[in-house]
């Protein structure tokens, strides 16, 4: 799987718009955890990130469920959905730490960059999904 730069466009307006918003929120949360924010602000941004991710993943999974996929594509779809679940679990784990009022430094040490790495991987999976649907292009390195 190739790495997709967060600013890469997949050519599907809803997905591109959602990805822009996800990248923005993840970057903001990472910056806040790096020490420029307080736990309350981080918690608020994590709630927004959770809601956006849930809505976006629901949209993508609706597209996936509509595909009459070949077995090879079905494996991709299952992996893609697993990544969605993993991302949501990470957001929830960070939120749980923030709710316990862990110091920002602890959040950064434990989770700094985790969400960005997961999103980068999912962008590659999204490009593959669009290629399966016949409307996108594969990410390249």
N, C-alpha and C positions, 0 to 999 in steps of 0.2 A: 504494500500500500504506500502510495506517495504521500508526502506531507503537503497539505494545502495551506498557503498563507491565509490568515484570517480575512484579508481584504479581497480574496479571490471571489469572483462572481460565478455562480453556478448556472445562471440564466433562467431561474424560476423566481419571479419577483417576491412571492411570499417568503420563500426560503431565504433568499438573499437579505430581505428586510429583517427577518427574525435573526439571522446570523449576525448582522450588524449590531442589533440590540444585545444579543448574547455576548458578543465580543466586548461591547462597551461595558456591560455590567460586570463581566468577569475581570476585565482590566481594572475597573474601579474597585472591585472587592479586593483584588490582589494588591493594589496600591494602598488601600485602607489598611489591609493586614500588614503591609510592610512598615507601618508605623505612623502614617499620617491621619489615621482616623480613630474614632472611639468605637467601643463595642456596640453602642446603640445604633450608630449610623451603619455599621457593618451588618447588624441584624436586619435593619430595614432593607438594605440592598439585597441581602440574601433572600428575603421574602419575595422581593420583586423578581430576582433571578429564578427562584423556584417556580413562581407562577408563570413566567415567560417560558421556561424550559418545559413545564408540563403542557402548556398550550401548544408549543411548537412540536413537541414530541407526539402529541395526540394527532396533530395534522399530518406529520410524516407517517405515523403508524396507520392512519386511515388510508394514505396512498399505498403503503406496503400491503395492507390487507386486501386492497382492490386488485392487486396483481395476481394473475394466474401464473405463478412463477414456476419455472423449471426447478428441479431439485437443487441444482447448483445455486440458483438465485435464492431459493428458500433458505439455504444455509446462511447466505449473506444477510437476509432479512432478519433471521433469528439473532445473528451476531449484532446487528445494528440495534435491535430492540434491547439486547443485553447491555449495550453501551449506554443507551438512554437510562436504563435502570441504574447502572453504575454511577452515572452523572448525578442523578437525583439523590442517590444515597450519599454521595460526597457532599452535596449542598446541604442535606439534612444533618450530616455529621458536623460540618462546620457550624451550622446554626445551633446545634446542641451545645457545642463548646462555647459559642458566643452567649447563649442563654445562661450558661454556668458562670458567665463573666470571667472566662479565662483571659489572662492578659493578651493583648494584641500580638505580642511577640510570640506567644505560644501558638496562636492561630497561624501566624506566618510560618513558623518553624515546621508545624505539622502539615499545613495545607497550601503554602505558597506555591503557585504554579500548577497545582494539581488540576484545577478546573480548566485552565488554558490548554494543558496537554490533552485532556479528554476531549475538549471541543475541537482541537486540531485534528485528532483522530476521527471524530465524528464528521467533520467536514469532508474528509476523504470518503467516508461511507456514504454521505449524502450525494456526493458526485457519482458514486457507483450506482446509487439508487436511481438517480435521474437517468443515467445511461441505461439501466434496466428498463425504465419507463419509456426510453427512446427520446428523451428530451434534453439530456444533458451531456456533459463531457467529463471524462475522467480527469481527476486531479493529476498533475505531474509535478515532479520534483524540480 
